[in-house]
Amino acid sequence: MVHHETADQTFAEQTLNSNDYHECLEFDKVYFDSLMLESHSFEDCIFISCSFNHVSLKETSFISCTFEACSFTLCEMKHTTLNGAAFLRCRIIGLKFTDCSSFAFSPEFRESILDSNMFFENNLHKCIIEGCTIRNTDFIHCNLKEASFKGSVFDTVLFEKTNLEKSVFLEAKNYTIDPFGNKLKGAVFDLPEAQSFLGYLGIRFDQ
């Protein structure tokens, strides 16, 4: 088991000022809002109840990192690396994941709020987005083959020209997916939510 050294606000500020590579640290209730994170690398780090609101993560790398109950709002994501980054019970608003580095791009989202985010041409093969609330978010020209949206709730989410083959939507709610504008072969849905496809076929249900 990897031992993680705990970093509070003061320790975090000191270590960020002294070097740009950070390994096996546990950041607890740290506000990164006013700290410089550009071009920093974090590996095997844990972030608990941390704030990244309006932070520039340009060319920042997160490798095998876990974020728990953290807040991300309008972060700059230019060339950000998310290699094995897991988000648990996080609040993620207004992020352009399309700007992230495509190298080893592999985020995972569980029980999180994803609001007003953009995924464009992202490779999300086998991505886990489970138990999340997803609002005002676009998945355009993405590879979501074998992805799992189990238990997620959708609100104004656009899937366009996206590969959803063998993806799983069991117990998911309120999604609307154009079967003519996306690849759905082998995808798994359940009733009654799957009835939403009939609207694209011009079929109406009387309640």
LUMVO-649740 format. One line per 8 residues: number of its first residue (from 1); their letters; for each residue x, y, z of C-alpha. Coordinates in pm, 1 decimal. Layout:
NUM) A) X Y Z  ...
//
This chain:
1) MVHHETAD) 0.0 0.0 0.0  129.7 343.8 -96.1  177.3 582.4 196.0  40.9 932.4 136.3  173.8 1232.5 325.4  -103.4 1475.1 421.9  -80.1 1827.9 285.2  -284.8 2110.4 436.9
9) QTFAEQTL) -310.7 2462.0 291.6  25.0 2583.3 424.0  214.7 2270.4 325.8  52.2 2274.1 -17.8  159.9 2631.6 -80.8  515.7 2551.8 26.9  551.0 2240.7 -187.5  396.5 2407.7 -491.5
17) NSNDYHEC) 643.2 2694.5 -461.9  944.1 2467.6 -413.8  898.7 2218.4 -700.2  664.0 2119.6 -980.4  649.6 1740.4 -930.4  438.3 1597.9 -650.0  397.3 1231.3 -563.8  198.5 1037.9 -302.8
25) LEFDKVYF) 49.7 1342.1 -132.9  -297.3 1372.7 17.4  -428.5 1727.6 -15.0  -702.9 1787.0 241.9  -932.5 2091.4 213.7  -680.3 2287.2 8.7  -795.2 2591.2 -188.9  -596.2 2590.4 -511.4
33) DSLMLESH) -794.1 2889.5 -643.3  -507.1 3136.0 -597.5  -218.2 2892.9 -648.1  -13.4 2841.6 -962.1  -59.7 2487.9 -1094.1  35.7 2532.5 -1459.0  290.2 2273.9 -1579.7  288.2 2093.2 -1244.0
41) SFEDCIFI) 271.5 1713.1 -1229.2  82.7 1511.6 -967.7  120.2 1134.3 -945.8  -60.2 896.3 -709.5  -204.9 1194.1 -522.6  -539.3 1220.9 -342.1  -741.5 1542.5 -324.3  -1019.6 1558.4 -63.1
49) SCSFNHVS) -1266.6 1849.7 -40.1  -1036.1 2074.0 -243.4  -1134.2 2374.5 -453.4  -1004.7 2429.0 -807.4  -1246.4 2704.7 -904.7  -1120.2 2929.2 -1187.5  -776.5 2763.8 -1171.3  -554.9 2733.2 -1477.1
57) LKETSFIS) -457.1 2368.6 -1521.5  -274.4 2440.2 -1846.7  -19.0 2165.0 -1914.5  -82.1 2021.7 -1566.8  -61.1 1642.5 -1533.7  -268.0 1422.4 -1304.3  -151.6 1061.3 -1318.4  -332.7 795.4 -1112.2
65) CTFEACSF) -491.6 1066.1 -895.7  -820.8 1061.4 -704.7  -1043.5 1362.8 -641.6  -1308.5 1321.6 -371.7  -1574.9 1586.8 -300.5  -1375.3 1848.9 -492.6  -1502.8 2150.8 -684.0  -1394.9 2247.1 -1037.6
73) TLCEMKHT) -1546.5 2556.8 -1198.9  -1434.2 2714.4 -1528.6  -1082.3 2573.5 -1514.2  -842.3 2624.6 -1803.3  -780.2 2273.3 -1942.1  -536.1 2342.2 -2227.5  -313.2 2033.7 -2265.7  -413.8 1905.3 -1921.1
81) TLNGAAFL) -327.1 1536.7 -1876.5  -587.3 1316.4 -1706.3  -423.2 975.4 -1702.3  -618.3 755.0 -1463.1  -790.6 1048.0 -1288.9  -1092.2 943.5 -1078.7  -1355.6 1198.2 -970.5  -1579.4 1085.7 -683.4
89) RCRIIGLK) -1867.8 1303.2 -559.5  -1716.6 1608.2 -729.0  -1882.0 1918.3 -874.0  -1748.2 1990.8 -1222.2  -1882.6 2297.9 -1403.2  -1789.7 2462.0 -1733.2  -1483.8 2255.0 -1825.2  -1373.3 2203.9 -2186.2
97) FTDCSSFA) -1240.1 1850.0 -2178.6  -1184.6 1883.6 -2551.8  -879.1 2097.7 -2467.2  -717.0 1821.4 -2261.6  -418.7 1626.2 -2385.0  -529.4 1319.4 -2579.1  -235.5 1121.6 -2440.3  -366.9 850.1 -2204.9
105) FSPEFRES) -687.0 1052.2 -2152.8  -880.7 834.8 -1906.8  -1101.5 1019.5 -1657.1  -1358.7 839.1 -1443.1  -1663.1 1002.1 -1285.7  -1875.1 855.8 -1004.7  -2161.8 1020.6 -814.4  -2054.3 1361.1 -944.5
113) ILDSNMFF) -2230.7 1664.5 -1088.1  -2122.7 1740.2 -1445.1  -2274.1 2070.2 -1553.7  -2212.2 2269.7 -1874.0  -1906.1 2074.7 -1983.5  -1780.4 2004.4 -2335.4  -1648.6 1674.4 -2467.4  -1550.2 1702.2 -2834.0
121) ENNLHKCI) -1352.0 1434.3 -3017.9  -1247.2 1285.3 -2683.1  -1156.5 918.0 -2665.9  -1365.7 791.2 -2375.1  -1351.0 422.1 -2458.9  -1471.9 221.4 -2157.1  -1511.8 542.2 -1956.0  -1711.3 514.1 -1632.5
129) IEGCTIRN) -1965.4 791.0 -1571.4  -2187.2 625.3 -1313.0  -2438.7 764.4 -1065.8  -2377.7 1116.2 -1195.7  -2605.8 1411.2 -1265.6  -2517.3 1537.1 -1613.1  -2660.4 1871.7 -1724.0  -2612.2 2097.5 -2028.0
137) TDFIHCNL) -2321.0 1886.3 -2145.1  -2222.7 1790.6 -2500.3  -2062.8 1469.4 -2624.7  -1979.9 1539.3 -2990.8  -1768.2 1316.2 -3218.6  -1659.5 1120.6 -2909.8  -1564.1 756.2 -2872.2  -1782.5 627.6 -2588.9
145) KEASFKGS) -1769.6 265.4 -2696.6  -1825.6 32.6 -2398.0  -1871.0 330.9 -2165.3  -2095.8 296.3 -1860.7  -2358.8 553.8 -1764.2  -2526.5 326.7 -1507.7  -2757.0 516.4 -1274.6  -2681.2 859.2 -1418.3
153) VFDTVLFE) -2947.6 1126.9 -1462.8  -2942.0 1343.2 -1775.3  -3075.0 1693.8 -1832.2  -3026.5 1861.6 -2171.8  -2735.2 1642.5 -2277.8  -2640.3 1622.8 -2645.2  -2494.3 1313.2 -2807.8  -2396.3 1389.9 -3167.5
161) KTNLEKSV) -2202.0 1170.3 -3410.9  -2072.6 974.4 -3112.9  -1983.0 606.1 -3089.3  -2197.4 454.2 -2814.8  -2161.3 92.3 -2925.4  -2184.3 -152.9 -2634.0  -2229.2 135.3 -2389.7  -2449.0 74.6 -2084.8
169) FLEAKNYT) -2737.8 297.9 -1976.2  -2901.3 68.2 -1721.4  -3098.5 261.1 -1456.0  -3004.4 586.8 -1630.8  -3277.2 852.2 -1657.2  -3396.2 1125.9 -1895.1  -3150.9 1071.2 -2179.9  -3245.5 1149.4 -2538.4
177) IDPFGNKL) -3020.1 998.9 -2804.3  -3076.1 1023.4 -3177.4  -3036.1 664.6 -3306.2  -2970.8 797.9 -3656.6  -2697.7 1041.9 -3553.5  -2498.7 811.6 -3322.6  -2365.5 455.7 -3327.7  -2568.5 241.1 -3087.1
185) KGAVFDLP) -2502.2 -119.1 -3193.2  -2488.6 -343.8 -2887.0  -2569.1 -60.7 -2643.3  -2775.8 -163.8 -2339.0  -3084.7 30.2 -2229.7  -3384.0 -49.5 -2012.0  -3749.7 48.1 -2008.8  -3925.6 280.4 -1981.7
193) EAQSFLGY) -3637.8 519.3 -2063.4  -3560.3 348.7 -2393.7  -3900.5 464.5 -2521.0  -3736.0 801.8 -2583.7  -3598.8 658.1 -2910.3  -3949.2 630.9 -3050.8  -3977.5 1006.9 -3074.3  -3708.8 1003.6 -3342.6
201) LGIRFDQ) -3922.1 752.9 -3535.8  -4229.4 975.0 -3524.2  -4409.0 740.2 -3284.4  -4617.9 884.3 -3001.6  -4738.2 721.4 -2682.7  -5072.6 800.9 -2520.6  -5048.6 795.8 -2144.8
//
